[in-house]
Amino acid sequence: MQIYLLILFFFRIFAENLYMKATLEYIERRFKEYNALYFGGSLPPVSIKLSHAKGFLGKLSYQRCKHGLFGRYRNECFVLRINVRIDLPEELVEDTILHEMIHYYIAVNQLVDSSSHGKIFRQEMERINREGGRHITLSHKLNEEQQSQAHVHKSRVVAVVHFTDARTGIKVVPSQQRHILYWHQTSQRRFPIRSIEWYYTNDEYFAKYPSSVAMKIFLVPSPTVLPLSDAKKIIIEGSRVYVSD
């Protein structure tokens, strides 16, 4: 099955010792489940985005829009963001989704709370914790144990370059399709290259190599030293870039 590169970047899930990185499908499924369980299915569908920001685990954003010249302001254009930058315990991911759903419940019903985590928020949080045996908190900060066990992953696009003289080199390129195509085409005009193999990997072996479109290739003793057994193969066909699953 072939999946477009940019989609795969955001949809992969990493599970290690019950730690995970949520996918969009996973968040949407939990949203529907929790909407039915804790909100009577009253919450309308919301735009869900994945985030790699460092400052939050979850965040609800929306706009205050005025209707008519003398109309009232209403909360609209809701976006629920869940951070997938690090692996987290699944329970914490679920509680983060519920935390943001409480914010959504308050905002979409045009309720005015006493503060960001005011009386209404606390009442809903305590209700859901009581009914569902959850552990939703007011803060999204990780405790020391969670910080020590969280794993930061960075996805990389790696080109394995086979030269005509039998040497092998590697190059880490930014993940945008235009950068991959640019480097793929330009490098073959500039260097005596026999072929290029492209991979999508999370192996930290490649962290030591800078990611750029500079025409610089790092030689390696042999392709066998490269930890690419678990990597996904990237296919380039004309102007198309996709991952072969």
N, C-alpha and C positions, 0 to 999 in steps of 0.2 A: 504494500500500500504506500502510495506517495503522498506526502504531506508538505505543503508549502513551508519554506524555511521559517518565515517570521511567525507563522502560527505555531510551529513546533517549539520555538523559543519560549513561548509563554504557557504552553500547555503541558510540559513535562512535569512529572511528579517524582520526588525523591523521598524514599522511605528508608530510614535507618534507625533501628532501635526505637520504633514508634514515633520518630520525628518525621515530619513530612513538609512538603512545600505544596500548598493548595493550587489546584488548577481552576480555571474558570468554570468548567463543568461541575467540579466538586462544590464550589461556592454557590452556584446557581441551584444545585440539588439541595444543599443545606438550607438555602434561603426559602425554597418552597416548603421544605419539611418543617422548618421552624415557624414559618408564617401560619401554617395550618395548626401546629401544636400550641403556639403561644399567643397568636394574634387573631385566631379565628378566621384565617385566610383573608383578612381585611386589607393587608398591605398590597398596593398595586405593584406590578413588576417594576423593577428599578434597573438602571444601567449599572453594570458591575465591571470594574476595571481592576487589573492587576498592577501593583506598584512595586518598584524597587527602591523607593526612598528610604532613608535611614531614620527619619524622625517619627514614624508611627507604625503601628501594626495594622490599624484600621482607621478609616476616615470617611465621614459622610459630608459631601459638599452639595450645595444647592444655591439657587439664585432667588432673590426677593424681587418679584415682578409686580408692577402696579397695573391694575386693569381699569382702563378708562380714566378720564381726566380727574374725576373725583372718586375713583374706585379704591378698593382696599388693596394693600400689598399681600401677595400670597407667595408661599414657598413653592418653587418649581424647579425643573431641570435637575433632578436628583442624580447623584453619582455616588455609588458605594465603592470605595477602594480598599482592597485587602493586600497587605504587603507580602510579597513572596520572595523577598531578598534572602531570607535565611530559613533554614529548616526549623520547625517548631513542633512541640507536642500536639497531636491532633486535637486534644481537648482544649488547648489554648487557642488553636485556630477556630474551633467551633464557638468558644466563648467570645472571641473577637468579632465573629460574624454577628452573634446575638447582641453584643454591645452596640454595634453600628445599627442593627435593626431597631433597637430601642430609640436611638437618635432619629431614625427614619420614621418610626411610628409617631414620635412627637412632632416632627417637622411636617410630615405629609398631612397630619390632622390639624395643622395650623395652631398647635397648642403653644402656649407661652410658659416656659419653665422659669424658675427663679434664678437659674444659672445653667452653664453647660451641662453639669451633672447635678441638677437641682432636685427639688422634691418629686416631681413627676418621674424623672429618670430613675431616682433611687427606688421609688415605689415599684416601678416596672421591673427593675433589676432584681429586687428582693422577691417579687412574685415569681419570676422565671426561675431564679435560683431555688426557691422553695418547691415549686411545682415540678421542675425538671431535674433537681439535684445538680444544678449547674454551679459554676464558680466564677460568674461574671464579676468583674471588679470595676472600680471607677478609673483605674489607671491601666494603660497598655504597656507599662514598663516591665521588662523582664527582671526576675529576681536573679541573684548571683548564680544559683544552680542552673537556671535556664540559659543565662548568658554563657556559662562555661561549656554547655553542651550544644548550643546552637552552632550550626555549621553554615558558613558563608560560602556560597557557590557562585562561580562566575562562568557563564557559558562562553566558549571561545570557538571561533572558526579558524581552523588550521589548514594551511596548504602544505602538502608534502610534495616537494619539487624533485623530479628526477631529471638530472642533466644528461646531455648526450655523451659525456665522458664517464658516466656511471656513478658520479657523485650524487649524494642526496642532501637536500636541505629542507628547512621548514620555515614557514612564515605565518604569523598570527595576524589576521586581518579583521577589522571591525565588521560586525555582523550584518550591517545594512547591505541589501542586495546590490546597490550601486557600487559600493566599495569592493565587494567580491568580484563583480564583473570587471571593474576597472583594473584591479590587480591581476586578474586572470588573463586579460587580454594584453595589458601593457608589458607584463613580465615576459611573456612569450616572444614579444617583439624585441625585447632588450637583451635577453639572455639565451644561451644555447640550451633550451629546455626540450627534453623528449616528451615529458608528460607531467601533469599536475593532478594529484589526488586531493580532494577536499573533504574535510571532516568537521563535524560538530561535536564538541567534547566538553566535559566539565572536569577533566583530570587536571589537578593542580601542577602537574609536571610542566605545563605550558605557561604557568604564571610568570616564569622568569623571562619570557620573551615579550617584548613590547608589541602592542596591537596598533598597527598603523597601515597606511597604504604606501609607505616609503618602499622604494625598490631595493630592499635589503633582505638577503636570504641567509639564514644561519645554517651552516653545514653540520651534519650529524654523521657519526661513524657508519651507521647502517639503519635502514628503516625498521629493523627488528628491535631497536632500542626504544622506539616510540610506543607509549602506552595507549594504543588506539583500538584495542580489542573490543571495548565497550562503546566506542564512538559511533555516531551515525554518519553514514556516507552522504556527502552533499553532491548532487548532480547538477551540472551546468549544461543546458541545451539552448544554444543561441542566447536569447535575453532572459531565459527562464532559469531560476535557481530554486532547487527544491531538495528535500531530504528524502532519501530512499529508506523506507522502514523495513 
